[in-house]
Amino acid sequence: MKAKKVILLVLLGFLIFWLFSDPTGLANSGESLAADAWDLLISLFEAILDFVRALG
Protein backbone atom coordinates (compact mmCIF):
# COMPACT_ATOMS: atom_id res chain seq x y z
CA MET A 1 0.00 0.00 0.00
CA LYS A 2 2.85 2.37 0.77
CA ALA A 3 4.41 1.76 -2.65
CA LYS A 4 1.20 2.92 -4.35
CA LYS A 5 1.28 6.17 -2.39
CA VAL A 6 4.93 6.76 -3.25
CA ILE A 7 4.30 6.13 -6.96
CA LEU A 8 1.27 8.44 -6.88
CA LEU A 9 3.27 11.20 -5.18
CA VAL A 10 6.14 10.85 -7.68
CA LEU A 11 3.69 11.00 -10.58
CA LEU A 12 1.93 14.01 -9.10
CA GLY A 13 5.26 15.74 -8.51
CA PHE A 14 6.28 15.10 -12.12
CA LEU A 15 3.00 16.56 -13.42
CA ILE A 16 3.36 19.66 -11.24
CA PHE A 17 6.97 20.09 -12.38
CA TRP A 18 5.87 19.71 -16.02
CA LEU A 19 3.07 22.23 -15.47
CA PHE A 20 5.49 24.89 -14.26
CA SER A 21 8.37 24.11 -16.63
CA ASP A 22 6.42 23.59 -19.88
CA PRO A 23 2.70 24.41 -19.57
CA THR A 24 2.17 24.47 -23.34
CA GLY A 25 3.69 21.03 -23.75
CA LEU A 26 1.49 19.66 -20.98
CA ALA A 27 -1.59 21.21 -22.56
CA ASN A 28 -0.72 19.81 -25.99
CA SER A 29 -0.11 16.36 -24.52
CA GLY A 30 -3.41 16.47 -22.65
CA GLU A 31 -5.24 17.56 -25.77
CA SER A 32 -3.76 14.77 -27.90
CA LEU A 33 -4.43 12.22 -25.14
CA ALA A 34 -8.09 13.28 -24.98
CA ALA A 35 -8.42 13.14 -28.77
CA ASP A 36 -6.85 9.67 -28.91
CA ALA A 37 -9.08 8.44 -26.08
CA TRP A 38 -12.14 9.77 -27.93
CA ASP A 39 -11.10 8.02 -31.15
CA LEU A 40 -10.53 4.79 -29.22
CA LEU A 41 -13.96 5.06 -27.61
CA ILE A 42 -15.61 5.61 -31.00
CA SER A 43 -13.81 2.57 -32.42
CA LEU A 44 -14.90 0.48 -29.44
CA PHE A 45 -18.57 1.42 -29.85
CA GLU A 46 -18.43 0.81 -33.60
CA ALA A 47 -16.95 -2.64 -32.97
CA ILE A 48 -19.69 -3.41 -30.43
CA LEU A 49 -22.37 -2.27 -32.88
CA ASP A 50 -20.86 -4.39 -35.67
CA PHE A 51 -20.83 -7.41 -33.36
CA VAL A 52 -24.46 -6.91 -32.34
CA ARG A 53 -25.50 -6.44 -35.96
CA ALA A 54 -23.68 -9.65 -36.93
CA LEU A 55 -25.66 -11.57 -34.32
CA GLY A 56 -28.99 -10.50 -35.78
N, C-alpha and C positions, 0 to 999 in steps of 0.2 A: 504494500500500500504506500509506503514511503517513497518507493522508486517512482510511482506514478505522479506523486506530488512534485518530486524533483524534476521529472521530465516536463511536466506542465509549467513549472516556474521557468525552466530554461527556455522553453518555447515562447512563453509570454515575454520573457526578457528579450529574446531575439526579435519578436515582432515590435516591441516598443523601440528597441534600438533602430530597427529598419524604418519605423515611422519617423523618427527624428533625423536619421541620416539621409534617407532617400524617400520622402513622402510620395513623390510622383511615381517612382518605381513600384512602391507598395500598392498604390492606387491602380496602376496599370495591371499588375499581377492579379489583384482582386477582381478587376473587371474581366480579364481573360478567364480566370477561374470560374466566375459566375456564368460567362457565356458558354464555356465548355460544359459546365454542369447542366445548363439548360438544354444544350444540344444532346447530351447523353440522356437526359430525361425524356426528350421528345423521341429519340430512337427507341428507348425502352417501351414507351407507350405504343409506338407504332408496331414493335415486335409483338407485344401482347395482343393488340388488335388483329394482326395478321394470324396469330395462333388461334384466337377465338373464331375468326372467320373460317379458318381451315377446318375447324371442328364441325362447323355447321354446314 
